[in-house]
Amino acid sequence: MATKQQKIELNAQKREVIGSGLNNLRKSGYLPAILYGKNQESIPLQIPTKDFKKVFEVAGESTLIFINVDSQSYPTIIHDIAKDAVSDDILHADFYKVRLDEKIKAKVAVIFRGESPAVKDLGGIFVRNINELEIEAFPQDLPHEVVVDISLLKNIGDQILVKDLKLDPKLKITAEAEEIIATAQEPMSEAELEKALEAPTATIEDVEVIKKEKEEEEVPEEEGLKEASKESPEKKEDK
């Protein structure tokens, strides 16, 4: 099952600030962004950060968002976001203008809901194989998420395949029909669990020793490459 959202709108302003001034823009509560697309001139934008976060939470990177700028509305999807590596704060957003009469492909999140009898009653282990699906559709038809009912996993070994999903005919999944989405796996026996726990794991010291040995083995080869590179100009001149 795929879930759609109602029309989502986001108000933005054209942005004049660039370069080093962007940090001050963020501190003042605005997120720098850009809108672009096929046959669309790029428009630098600034959006209230709190408004963007609310929209991103419900839209993700697949749902249609109408960006309102100077009394004009642009149909877009969030094409990319940049985050701070340390704080994970959103630093920048890219909005790609789409045509409502042209199909596009987008990654849509897969959400698992329900209760599996194989897990609940038979002690099986629920294993998810994918977290998202690529879907082709008109922008206005793209769902926010695809919900998978895991109650279909009734027995150990049962699988949910792409072909088992009941989606709107307007949506086309690009994955193979036989691709596994989730399965109910047989639980580990006590013997298998003990064996897994007893399996030796590499320590930092082991890794350092292996790395050192590898570096020592590669030294002659690297020296040979250096010599070859020194000779190459002369060989070119000889030719």
VOVOGU-53585 format. One line per 4 residues: their letters; for each residue x, y, z of N, C-alpha, C, O. Coordinates in nm, 2 decimals. Example, Ala and Ser with C-alpha at 12.3 -4.5 7.8 and 13.67 -1.06 7.14 Angstrom:
<fivos>
AS	1.32:-0.57:0.78:1.23:-0.45:0.78:1.32:-0.33:0.78:1.42:-0.33:0.85 | 1.28:-0.22:0.71:1.37:-0.11:0.71:1.29:0.00:0.79:1.34:0.11:0.80
</fivos>
This chain:
<fivos>
MATK	0.08:-0.12:0.00:0.00:0.00:0.00:0.09:0.12:0.00:0.19:0.13:0.07 | 0.05:0.22:-0.08:0.13:0.35:-0.09:0.04:0.46:-0.03:-0.08:0.47:-0.06 | 0.10:0.54:0.05:0.03:0.65:0.11:0.07:0.79:0.05:0.18:0.82:0.03 | -0.04:0.86:0.01:-0.01:0.99:-0.05:-0.05:1.10:0.05:-0.12:1.08:0.15
QQKI	0.01:1.22:0.02:-0.02:1.33:0.11:-0.10:1.44:0.04:-0.11:1.43:-0.09 | -0.17:1.52:0.11:-0.24:1.63:0.05:-0.14:1.73:-0.01:-0.02:1.72:0.02 | -0.19:1.83:-0.08:-0.10:1.93:-0.14:-0.02:2.00:-0.04:-0.06:2.05:0.07 | 0.12:2.00:-0.06:0.21:2.06:0.03:0.27:2.18:-0.03:0.32:2.18:-0.14
ELNA	0.26:2.29:0.04:0.32:2.42:0.00:0.42:2.47:0.09:0.42:2.45:0.21 | 0.52:2.55:0.04:0.62:2.61:0.12:0.65:2.75:0.06:0.69:2.76:-0.06 | 0.65:2.84:0.15:0.68:2.98:0.11:0.83:3.01:0.12:0.89:2.98:0.21 | 0.88:3.08:0.01:1.02:3.11:0.01:1.04:3.25:-0.05:0.95:3.31:-0.11
QKRE	1.16:3.30:-0.02:1.20:3.43:-0.07:1.32:3.42:-0.16:1.41:3.33:-0.14 | 1.34:3.50:-0.26:1.46:3.50:-0.34:1.57:3.55:-0.25:1.56:3.64:-0.16 | 1.69:3.49:-0.27:1.80:3.51:-0.18:1.91:3.59:-0.25:1.95:3.56:-0.36 | 1.96:3.69:-0.18:2.07:3.77:-0.23:2.20:3.73:-0.17:2.31:3.76:-0.22
VIGS	2.19:3.68:-0.05:2.31:3.64:0.03:2.38:3.52:-0.03:2.32:3.42:-0.06 | 2.51:3.53:-0.04:2.59:3.42:-0.09:2.72:3.41:-0.01:2.75:3.49:0.07 | 2.80:3.30:-0.04:2.93:3.29:0.02:2.93:3.29:0.18:2.85:3.22:0.24 | 3.02:3.37:0.23:3.04:3.38:0.38:2.92:3.43:0.45:2.91:3.41:0.57
GLNN	2.83:3.50:0.38:2.71:3.55:0.45:2.61:3.44:0.48:2.51:3.47:0.55 | 2.62:3.32:0.43:2.53:3.22:0.45:2.52:3.18:0.60:2.41:3.14:0.65 | 2.63:3.18:0.67:2.63:3.14:0.81:2.54:3.24:0.89:2.46:3.19:0.98 | 2.55:3.36:0.86:2.46:3.46:0.93:2.32:3.44:0.90:2.23:3.46:0.98
LRKS	2.29:3.40:0.77:2.16:3.38:0.72:2.10:3.26:0.80:1.98:3.27:0.85 | 2.18:3.16:0.82:2.13:3.04:0.90:2.10:3.08:1.05:2.00:3.03:1.11 | 2.19:3.16:1.10:2.17:3.20:1.24:2.05:3.29:1.26:1.99:3.29:1.37 | 2.01:3.35:1.15:1.88:3.44:1.16:1.76:3.35:1.14:1.65:3.41:1.14
GYLP	1.77:3.22:1.12:1.66:3.14:1.11:1.62:3.10:0.97:1.50:3.05:0.95 | 1.70:3.12:0.87:1.67:3.09:0.74:1.76:2.98:0.68:1.88:2.98:0.71 | 1.71:2.90:0.59:1.79:2.79:0.53:1.81:2.84:0.38:1.72:2.86:0.31 | 1.94:2.84:0.34:1.97:2.87:0.20:1.93:2.75:0.12:1.95:2.64:0.15
AILY	1.87:2.78:0.00:1.83:2.68:-0.09:1.84:2.73:-0.23:1.87:2.84:-0.26 | 1.81:2.63:-0.33:1.81:2.67:-0.47:1.71:2.59:-0.54:1.68:2.48:-0.51 | 1.64:2.66:-0.64:1.54:2.59:-0.72:1.59:2.59:-0.86:1.64:2.69:-0.91 | 1.59:2.47:-0.93:1.64:2.46:-1.06:1.56:2.35:-1.13:1.48:2.28:-1.07
GKNQ	1.58:2.33:-1.26:1.52:2.22:-1.33:1.54:2.24:-1.48:1.60:2.33:-1.53 | 1.48:2.15:-1.56:1.49:2.15:-1.70:1.42:2.28:-1.75:1.30:2.30:-1.72 | 1.49:2.36:-1.83:1.44:2.48:-1.89:1.39:2.58:-1.78:1.30:2.66:-1.80 | 1.46:2.57:-1.66:1.42:2.66:-1.55:1.55:2.73:-1.50:1.65:2.66:-1.46
ESIP	1.55:2.86:-1.51:1.67:2.93:-1.46:1.68:2.91:-1.31:1.58:2.92:-1.24 | 1.80:2.89:-1.26:1.82:2.87:-1.12:1.78:2.99:-1.04:1.81:3.10:-1.07 | 1.71:2.97:-0.92:1.67:3.07:-0.84:1.72:3.05:-0.70:1.67:2.95:-0.63 | 1.81:3.13:-0.65:1.86:3.11:-0.51:1.75:3.15:-0.41:1.68:3.25:-0.43
LQIP	1.72:3.07:-0.31:1.61:3.09:-0.22:1.66:3.09:-0.07:1.76:3.04:-0.04 | 1.57:3.15:0.01:1.59:3.14:0.15:1.45:3.11:0.21:1.35:3.17:0.18 | 1.45:3.01:0.30:1.33:2.95:0.36:1.34:2.95:0.51:1.44:2.91:0.56 | 1.24:2.99:0.58:1.24:2.97:0.73:1.27:2.83:0.76:1.20:2.74:0.72
TKDF	1.38:2.81:0.84:1.43:2.67:0.87:1.32:2.59:0.93:1.31:2.47:0.90 | 1.24:2.65:1.02:1.14:2.57:1.09:1.03:2.52:1.00:0.98:2.41:1.01 | 1.00:2.61:0.90:0.90:2.57:0.80:0.95:2.45:0.71:0.88:2.36:0.68 | 1.08:2.46:0.67:1.14:2.36:0.59:1.14:2.22:0.66:1.11:2.12:0.60
KKVF	1.18:2.22:0.79:1.18:2.10:0.86:1.05:2.03:0.87:1.04:1.91:0.86 | 0.94:2.11:0.89:0.81:2.06:0.90:0.77:1.99:0.77:0.71:1.88:0.76 | 0.80:2.06:0.66:0.77:2.00:0.52:0.85:1.88:0.49:0.80:1.78:0.44 | 0.98:1.89:0.52:1.07:1.77:0.49:1.03:1.65:0.57:1.04:1.54:0.52
EVAG	0.98:1.67:0.69:0.93:1.56:0.77:0.82:1.48:0.71:0.81:1.36:0.72 | 0.73:1.55:0.64:0.61:1.48:0.58:0.63:1.45:0.43:0.57:1.36:0.38 | 0.72:1.52:0.37:0.74:1.51:0.22:0.86:1.42:0.19:0.85:1.34:0.09 | 0.96:1.43:0.27:1.08:1.35:0.23:1.14:1.40:0.09:1.12:1.52:0.06
ESTL	1.19:1.30:0.02:1.25:1.34:-0.11:1.17:1.28:-0.23:1.23:1.26:-0.33 | 1.05:1.25:-0.20:0.97:1.19:-0.31:0.83:1.26:-0.33:0.77:1.25:-0.44 | 0.78:1.34:-0.23:0.65:1.40:-0.25:0.66:1.54:-0.31:0.75:1.61:-0.28 | 0.56:1.57:-0.39:0.55:1.69:-0.46:0.53:1.81:-0.36:0.45:1.80:-0.27
IFIN	0.62:1.91:-0.38:0.61:2.03:-0.29:0.60:2.15:-0.38:0.67:2.17:-0.48 | 0.50:2.24:-0.36:0.48:2.36:-0.43:0.55:2.48:-0.36:0.51:2.52:-0.25 | 0.66:2.53:-0.43:0.73:2.64:-0.37:0.67:2.77:-0.42:0.67:2.79:-0.54 | 0.63:2.85:-0.33:0.57:2.98:-0.36:0.67:3.09:-0.35:0.73:3.12:-0.24
VDSQ	0.70:3.16:-0.46:0.80:3.27:-0.46:0.74:3.38:-0.55:0.71:3.36:-0.66 | 0.74:3.50:-0.49:0.69:3.62:-0.56:0.56:3.59:-0.64:0.55:3.62:-0.76 | 0.46:3.54:-0.57:0.33:3.51:-0.62:0.33:3.41:-0.73:0.23:3.39:-0.80 | 0.44:3.33:-0.75:0.44:3.23:-0.85:0.46:3.09:-0.77:0.54:3.09:-0.68
SYPT	0.40:2.99:-0.82:0.41:2.86:-0.76:0.49:2.76:-0.85:0.45:2.75:-0.97 | 0.59:2.69:-0.79:0.67:2.60:-0.87:0.65:2.46:-0.81:0.67:2.44:-0.70 | 0.61:2.36:-0.90:0.60:2.22:-0.85:0.74:2.16:-0.84:0.81:2.16:-0.94 | 0.78:2.11:-0.73:0.92:2.06:-0.71:0.92:1.94:-0.62:0.82:1.90:-0.56
IIHD	1.03:1.87:-0.62:1.06:1.77:-0.52:1.20:1.81:-0.47:1.28:1.87:-0.53 | 1.22:1.77:-0.34:1.35:1.79:-0.28:1.45:1.70:-0.34:1.44:1.57:-0.33 | 1.55:1.75:-0.42:1.64:1.67:-0.49:1.76:1.63:-0.40:1.82:1.52:-0.42 | 1.80:1.72:-0.31:1.92:1.69:-0.23:1.92:1.78:-0.11:1.87:1.90:-0.12
IAKD	1.98:1.74:0.00:2.00:1.83:0.12:2.14:1.80:0.16:2.20:1.69:0.15 | 2.20:1.91:0.22:2.34:1.90:0.27:2.33:1.92:0.42:2.26:2.01:0.47 | 2.40:1.83:0.50:2.39:1.84:0.64:2.53:1.86:0.70:2.63:1.82:0.64 | 2.54:1.92:0.82:2.66:1.93:0.89:2.71:1.80:0.94:2.63:1.72:1.00
AVSD	2.83:1.76:0.92:2.88:1.63:0.95:2.88:1.61:1.10:2.88:1.49:1.14 | 2.89:1.71:1.18:2.90:1.69:1.33:2.76:1.71:1.39:2.72:1.62:1.47 | 2.69:1.82:1.37:2.56:1.84:1.43:2.45:1.78:1.36:2.34:1.77:1.42 | 2.46:1.74:1.24:2.36:1.68:1.15:2.25:1.79:1.12:2.14:1.75:1.07
DILH	2.28:1.91:1.14:2.18:2.02:1.10:2.18:2.03:0.95:2.28:2.01:0.88 | 2.06:2.06:0.90:2.05:2.08:0.75:2.11:2.22:0.72:2.07:2.32:0.78 | 2.20:2.22:0.62:2.27:2.34:0.58:2.22:2.40:0.45:2.23:2.52:0.43 | 2.16:2.32:0.36:2.12:2.36:0.23:2.03:2.26:0.17:2.03:2.15:0.20
ADFY	1.94:2.31:0.08:1.84:2.22:0.02:1.83:2.26:-0.13:1.84:2.37:-0.17 | 1.82:2.15:-0.21:1.80:2.17:-0.36:1.66:2.13:-0.39:1.62:2.02:-0.36 | 1.59:2.22:-0.46:1.45:2.18:-0.51:1.46:2.17:-0.66:1.50:2.26:-0.73 | 1.41:2.06:-0.71:1.41:2.04:-0.86:1.27:2.06:-0.91:1.18:1.99:-0.87
KVRL	1.26:2.15:-1.00:1.13:2.18:-1.06:1.09:2.07:-1.16:1.17:2.03:-1.24 | 0.97:2.02:-1.14:0.92:1.91:-1.23:0.81:1.95:-1.31:0.74:2.05:-1.29 | 0.78:1.87:-1.42:0.66:1.90:-1.50:0.56:1.80:-1.46:0.59:1.68:-1.44 | 0.43:1.84:-1.44:0.33:1.75:-1.40:0.28:1.66:-1.51:0.20:1.57:-1.48
DEKI	0.33:1.68:-1.63:0.29:1.59:-1.74:0.40:1.50:-1.78:0.39:1.43:-1.89 | 0.50:1.49:-1.70:0.62:1.40:-1.73:0.65:1.32:-1.61:0.65:1.36:-1.50 | 0.66:1.19:-1.63:0.69:1.09:-1.53:0.84:1.11:-1.48:0.93:1.14:-1.56 | 0.86:1.09:-1.35:1.00:1.09:-1.30:1.02:0.96:-1.21:0.92:0.89:-1.18
KAKV	1.14:0.94:-1.18:1.17:0.83:-1.08:1.22:0.89:-0.95:1.30:0.98:-0.95 | 1.17:0.83:-0.84:1.21:0.88:-0.71:1.22:0.76:-0.61:1.15:0.66:-0.63 | 1.31:0.77:-0.52:1.32:0.67:-0.41:1.22:0.70:-0.30:1.20:0.81:-0.25 | 1.14:0.60:-0.27:1.03:0.61:-0.17:1.06:0.52:-0.06:1.09:0.40:-0.08
AVIF	1.04:0.57:0.06:1.07:0.49:0.18:0.97:0.37:0.20:0.85:0.39:0.17 | 1.02:0.26:0.24:0.94:0.14:0.27:0.92:0.13:0.42:1.02:0.13:0.50 | 0.79:0.13:0.47:0.76:0.12:0.61:0.69:-0.01:0.64:0.60:-0.05:0.56 | 0.73:-0.08:0.74:0.68:-0.21:0.78:0.58:-0.19:0.89:0.61:-0.13:1.00
RGES	0.46:-0.25:0.88:0.36:-0.24:0.98:0.29:-0.37:1.00:0.29:-0.46:0.92 | 0.22:-0.38:1.12:0.15:-0.51:1.14:0.23:-0.60:1.23:0.34:-0.56:1.29 | 0.19:-0.72:1.25:0.25:-0.82:1.33:0.26:-0.95:1.26:0.16:-1.00:1.20 | 0.38:-1.01:1.26:0.40:-1.14:1.18:0.37:-1.25:1.28:0.44:-1.27:1.38
PAVK	0.28:-1.34:1.24:0.26:-1.46:1.32:0.38:-1.55:1.33:0.41:-1.62:1.43 | 0.46:-1.55:1.22:0.59:-1.63:1.22:0.68:-1.59:1.33:0.76:-1.67:1.39 | 0.68:-1.46:1.35:0.77:-1.40:1.46:0.71:-1.41:1.59:0.77:-1.45:1.69 | 0.58:-1.37:1.60:0.51:-1.37:1.73:0.49:-1.51:1.79:0.52:-1.53:1.91
DLGG	0.44:-1.60:1.71:0.40:-1.73:1.76:0.51:-1.84:1.74:0.51:-1.94:1.81 | 0.59:-1.83:1.64:0.69:-1.94:1.60:0.83:-1.90:1.64:0.92:-1.98:1.62 | 0.85:-1.78:1.69:0.99:-1.74:1.73:1.08:-1.70:1.62:1.20:-1.70:1.63 | 1.02:-1.68:1.50:1.11:-1.64:1.38:1.17:-1.51:1.40:1.13:-1.43:1.49
IFVR	1.26:-1.48:1.31:1.33:-1.35:1.31:1.29:-1.27:1.19:1.30:-1.32:1.07 | 1.24:-1.15:1.21:1.20:-1.07:1.10:1.32:-1.00:1.03:1.40:-0.94:1.10 | 1.34:-1.02:0.90:1.45:-0.96:0.83:1.40:-0.88:0.72:1.33:-0.92:0.63 | 1.44:-0.75:0.72:1.40:-0.66:0.61:1.52:-0.66:0.51:1.64:-0.65:0.55
NINE	1.49:-0.66:0.38:1.59:-0.67:0.28:1.61:-0.53:0.21:1.72:-0.50:0.16 | 1.51:-0.45:0.22:1.52:-0.32:0.15:1.46:-0.21:0.24:1.36:-0.24:0.32 | 1.50:-0.09:0.23:1.45:0.03:0.30:1.37:0.13:0.21:1.30:0.21:0.26 | 1.39:0.11:0.08:1.33:0.20:-0.01:1.31:0.14:-0.15:1.38:0.04:-0.18
LEIE	1.22:0.19:-0.22:1.19:0.14:-0.36:1.20:0.26:-0.46:1.15:0.37:-0.42 | 1.25:0.23:-0.57:1.24:0.34:-0.68:1.11:0.32:-0.75:1.08:0.21:-0.80 | 1.04:0.43:-0.76:0.91:0.43:-0.82:0.90:0.53:-0.94:0.95:0.64:-0.92 | 0.84:0.49:-1.05:0.83:0.58:-1.16:0.68:0.62:-1.17:0.59:0.54:-1.17
AFPQ	0.66:0.75:-1.17:0.52:0.80:-1.18:0.52:0.95:-1.21:0.62:1.01:-1.21 | 0.40:1.01:-1.24:0.39:1.15:-1.25:0.42:1.21:-1.11:0.38:1.15:-1.01 | 0.48:1.32:-1.10:0.52:1.38:-0.97:0.40:1.39:-0.87:0.42:1.36:-0.75 | 0.28:1.43:-0.92:0.17:1.44:-0.83:0.11:1.31:-0.78:0.03:1.31:-0.68
DLPH	0.16:1.20:-0.84:0.11:1.07:-0.80:0.21:0.99:-0.71:0.18:0.89:-0.65 | 0.33:1.05:-0.69:0.43:0.98:-0.61:0.39:0.98:-0.46:0.35:1.08:-0.41 | 0.40:0.86:-0.40:0.36:0.85:-0.26:0.47:0.89:-0.17:0.59:0.90:-0.21 | 0.43:0.93:-0.04:0.53:0.96:0.06:0.61:0.84:0.10:0.73:0.84:0.14
EVVV	0.54:0.72:0.11:0.59:0.60:0.16:0.51:0.48:0.11:0.40:0.50:0.06 | 0.58:0.37:0.11:0.51:0.24:0.07:0.50:0.16:0.20:0.60:0.12:0.26 | 0.38:0.12:0.24:0.36:0.05:0.37:0.34:-0.10:0.33:0.26:-0.14:0.25 | 0.42:-0.18:0.40:0.42:-0.33:0.38:0.36:-0.39:0.51:0.41:-0.37:0.62
DISL	0.26:-0.47:0.49:0.19:-0.55:0.59:0.27:-0.68:0.62:0.26:-0.77:0.54 | 0.34:-0.68:0.74:0.42:-0.80:0.77:0.33:-0.92:0.83:0.39:-1.02:0.86 | 0.20:-0.90:0.84:0.12:-1.01:0.88:0.11:-1.12:0.78:0.06:-1.23:0.81 | 0.16:-1.09:0.66:0.17:-1.19:0.55:0.27:-1.30:0.58:0.27:-1.40:0.52
LKNI	0.36:-1.27:0.67:0.47:-1.36:0.71:0.41:-1.45:0.82:0.42:-1.43:0.94 | 0.34:-1.56:0.78:0.27:-1.65:0.87:0.36:-1.76:0.92:0.34:-1.81:1.03 | 0.45:-1.81:0.83:0.53:-1.93:0.86:0.68:-1.90:0.85:0.71:-1.81:0.77 | 0.76:-1.97:0.91:0.91:-1.96:0.90:0.94:-1.98:0.75:0.90:-2.08:0.69
GDQI	1.02:-1.89:0.70:1.06:-1.90:0.56:0.97:-1.82:0.46:1.01:-1.81:0.35 | 0.86:-1.77:0.51:0.77:-1.69:0.42:0.84:-1.56:0.38:0.92:-1.51:0.46 | 0.81:-1.52:0.26:0.88:-1.40:0.21:0.77:-1.30:0.15:0.66:-1.35:0.11 | 0.80:-1.18:0.15:0.72:-1.08:0.08:0.80:-1.03:-0.03:0.91:-0.97:-0.01
LVKD	0.75:-1.04:-0.15:0.83:-1.00:-0.27:0.77:-0.87:-0.33:0.66:-0.83:-0.29 | 0.84:-0.81:-0.42:0.79:-0.69:-0.48:0.66:-0.71:-0.55:0.57:-0.63:-0.55 | 0.64:-0.83:-0.61:0.52:-0.86:-0.68:0.40:-0.87:-0.59:0.28:-0.87:-0.64 | 0.42:-0.89:-0.46:0.31:-0.90:-0.36:0.25:-0.77:-0.32:0.15:-0.76:-0.26
LKLD	0.32:-0.66:-0.35:0.27:-0.53:-0.32:0.15:-0.49:-0.40:0.15:-0.51:-0.52 | 0.05:-0.43:-0.33:-0.07:-0.38:-0.40:-0.06:-0.23:-0.41:-0.10:-0.16:-0.32 | -0.02:-0.18:-0.52:0.00:-0.04:-0.54:-0.10:0.01:-0.65:-0.15:-0.06:-0.73 | -0.11:0.14:-0.64:-0.20:0.21:-0.74:-0.14:0.18:-0.88:-0.02:0.18:-0.90
PKLK	-0.22:0.15:-0.98:-0.17:0.12:-1.12:-0.09:0.24:-1.18:-0.02:0.22:-1.27 | -0.11:0.36:-1.12:-0.03:0.47:-1.17:0.12:0.47:-1.13:0.20:0.54:-1.19 | 0.15:0.38:-1.04:0.28:0.37:-0.99:0.35:0.24:-1.05:0.30:0.14:-1.06 | 0.48:0.26:-1.09:0.56:0.16:-1.15:0.68:0.14:-1.07:0.76:0.23:-1.06
ITAE	0.70:0.02:-1.01:0.82:-0.01:-0.93:0.93:-0.06:-1.03:0.90:-0.15:-1.11 | 1.05:0.00:-1.02:1.15:-0.04:-1.12:1.22:-0.17:-1.08:1.30:-0.23:-1.16 | 1.21:-0.21:-0.95:1.28:-0.33:-0.90:1.22:-0.46:-0.97:1.10:-0.46:-1.02 | 1.29:-0.57:-0.97:1.25:-0.69:-1.02:1.13:-0.75:-0.94:1.13:-0.73:-0.81
AEEI	1.03:-0.81:-1.00:0.91:-0.86:-0.93:0.95:-0.96:-0.83:0.88:-0.97:-0.73 | 1.06:-1.04:-0.85:1.09:-1.15:-0.75:1.19:-1.10:-0.64:1.23:-1.18:-0.56 | 1.22:-0.97:-0.64:1.31:-0.92:-0.54:1.24:-0.93:-0.40:1.12:-0.89:-0.38 | 1.32:-0.98:-0.30:1.26:-1.00:-0.17:1.26:-0.87:-0.09:1.37:-0.80:-0.08
IATA	1.15:-0.84:-0.03:1.14:-0.72:0.05:1.16:-0.75:0.20:1.23:-0.68:0.27 | 1.10:-0.86:0.24:1.12:-0.90:0.38:1.10:-1.05:0.39:1.03:-1.11:0.31 | 1.15:-1.11:0.50:1.13:-1.26:0.52:1.12:-1.29:0.67:1.18:-1.21:0.75 | 1.06:-1.40:0.70:1.06:-1.45:0.84:1.17:-1.57:0.84:1.15:-1.67:0.79
QEPM	1.28:-1.54:0.91:1.39:-1.63:0.91:1.38:-1.72:1.03:1.34:-1.69:1.14 | 1.43:-1.84:1.01:1.44:-1.94:1.12:1.53:-1.89:1.23:1.64:-1.84:1.20 | 1.49:-1.90:1.36:1.57:-1.85:1.47:1.70:-1.94:1.48:1.70:-2.05:1.44 | 1.80:-1.88:1.54:1.93:-1.95:1.56:1.91:-2.05:1.68:1.84:-2.02:1.78
SEAE	1.96:-2.16:1.66:1.96:-2.26:1.77:2.06:-2.22:1.88:2.15:-2.13:1.85 | 2.05:-2.27:2.00:2.15:-2.24:2.10:2.29:-2.27:2.06:2.38:-2.19:2.09 | 2.31:-2.38:1.99:2.44:-2.42:1.95:2.50:-2.32:1.85:2.62:-2.28:1.85 | 2.41:-2.27:1.75:2.46:-2.17:1.65:2.49:-2.04:1.72:2.58:-1.97:1.68
LEKA	2.41:-2.01:1.82:2.43:-1.88:1.89:2.56:-1.89:1.97:2.64:-1.79:1.97 | 2.59:-2.00:2.04:2.71:-2.01:2.11:2.83:-2.01:2.02:2.93:-1.95:2.05 | 2.82:-2.07:1.90:2.93:-2.07:1.81:2.96:-1.93:1.76:3.07:-1.90:1.74 | 2.85:-1.86:1.73:2.87:-1.72:1.68:2.94:-1.63:1.79:3.02:-1.55:1.76
LEAP	2.90:-1.65:1.92:2.96:-1.58:2.03:3.10:-1.61:2.05:3.18:-1.53:2.09 | 3.14:-1.74:2.02:3.27:-1.79:2.04:3.37:-1.75:1.93:3.49:-1.76:1.94 | 3.31:-1.71:1.81:3.39:-1.68:1.70:3.49:-1.57:1.73:3.44:-1.46:1.78 | 3.62:-1.58:1.70:3.72:-1.48:1.73:3.69:-1.35:1.65:3.65:-1.36:1.53
TATI	3.71:-1.24:1.71:3.69:-1.11:1.64:3.83:-1.04:1.64:3.91:-1.05:1.74 | 3.85:-0.97:1.54:3.98:-0.90:1.52:3.99:-0.78:1.62:3.89:-0.70:1.63 | 4.10:-0.77:1.69:4.12:-0.65:1.78:4.19:-0.54:1.70:4.24:-0.56:1.59 | 4.20:-0.43:1.76:4.27:-0.32:1.70:4.42:-0.35:1.67:4.47:-0.32:1.57
EDVE	4.48:-0.43:1.77:4.62:-0.47:1.76:4.63:-0.56:1.63:4.73:-0.55:1.56 | 4.53:-0.65:1.61:4.54:-0.74:1.50:4.54:-0.66:1.37:4.61:-0.69:1.27 | 4.45:-0.56:1.36:4.43:-0.48:1.24:4.56:-0.41:1.21:4.60:-0.40:1.10 | 4.62:-0.35:1.32:4.75:-0.27:1.30:4.86:-0.36:1.25:4.94:-0.32:1.17
VIKK	4.87:-0.48:1.30:4.97:-0.58:1.26:4.95:-0.61:1.11:5.05:-0.61:1.03 | 4.83:-0.64:1.07:4.80:-0.68:0.93:4.83:-0.56:0.84:4.89:-0.58:0.73 | 4.79:-0.44:0.89:4.82:-0.32:0.81:4.97:-0.30:0.79:5.01:-0.26:0.68 | 5.04:-0.32:0.90:5.19:-0.30:0.89:5.25:-0.40:0.79:5.34:-0.36:0.71
EKEE	5.21:-0.53:0.80:5.26:-0.63:0.72:5.23:-0.60:0.57:5.32:-0.62:0.48 | 5.11:-0.55:0.55:5.07:-0.52:0.41:5.15:-0.40:0.35:5.20:-0.41:0.24 | 5.18:-0.30:0.44:5.26:-0.19:0.39:5.40:-0.23:0.36:5.46:-0.19:0.26 | 5.46:-0.32:0.44:5.59:-0.37:0.42:5.60:-0.45:0.28:5.70:-0.44:0.21
EEVP	5.49:-0.52:0.25:5.49:-0.60:0.13:5.48:-0.51:0.01:5.53:-0.54:-0.10 | 5.41:-0.40:0.02:5.39:-0.31:-0.09:5.50:-0.22:-0.12:5.50:-0.16:-0.23 | 5.59:-0.20:-0.03:5.71:-0.10:-0.04:5.78:-0.13:-0.17:5.80:-0.04:-0.25 | 5.83:-0.25:-0.20:5.91:-0.28:-0.32:5.83:-0.24:-0.44:5.88:-0.19:-0.54
EEEG	5.70:-0.28:-0.45:5.62:-0.25:-0.56:5.60:-0.10:-0.58:5.61:-0.06:-0.70 | 5.59:-0.03:-0.47:5.57:0.12:-0.48:5.70:0.18:-0.54:5.70:0.27:-0.62 | 5.82:0.13:-0.49:5.94:0.18:-0.53:5.96:0.16:-0.68:6.02:0.24:-0.76 | 5.92:0.04:-0.73:5.92:0.01:-0.87:5.84:0.10:-0.95:5.88:0.14:-1.06
LKEA	5.72:0.14:-0.90:5.64:0.23:-0.97:5.70:0.37:-0.98:5.69:0.43:-1.08 | 5.77:0.41:-0.87:5.83:0.54:-0.87:5.94:0.54:-0.98:5.96:0.64:-1.05 | 6.02:0.43:-0.98:6.13:0.43:-1.08:6.07:0.44:-1.22:6.12:0.50:-1.31 | 5.96:0.36:-1.24:5.90:0.36:-1.38:5.85:0.50:-1.42:5.86:0.54:-1.53
SKES	5.79:0.57:-1.32:5.74:0.71:-1.35:5.86:0.80:-1.38:5.84:0.90:-1.46 | 5.97:0.78:-1.32:6.09:0.87:-1.34:6.14:0.85:-1.49:6.19:0.94:-1.55 | 6.12:0.72:-1.54:6.17:0.69:-1.67:6.08:0.73:-1.78:6.12:0.75:-1.89 | 5.95:0.74:-1.75:5.85:0.77:-1.85:5.88:0.89:-1.94:5.86:0.88:-2.06
PEKK	5.92:1.00:-1.88:5.94:1.12:-1.97:6.05:1.09:-2.07:6.04:1.13:-2.18 | 6.15:1.02:-2.03:6.26:0.99:-2.12:6.22:0.90:-2.23:6.26:0.92:-2.34 | 6.13:0.80:-2.19:6.08:0.71:-2.29:6.00:0.79:-2.39:6.00:0.75:-2.51 | 5.92:0.89:-2.35:5.84:0.97:-2.44:5.93:1.04:-2.54:5.90:1.06:-2.65
EDK	6.04:1.10:-2.48:6.13:1.17:-2.57:6.20:1.09:-2.67:6.23:1.13:-2.78 | 6.23:0.96:-2.63:6.29:0.87:-2.72:6.20:0.84:-2.84:6.25:0.83:-2.96 | 6.07:0.83:-2.81:5.97:0.81:-2.92:5.97:0.93:-3.01:5.89:0.93:-3.11
</fivos>
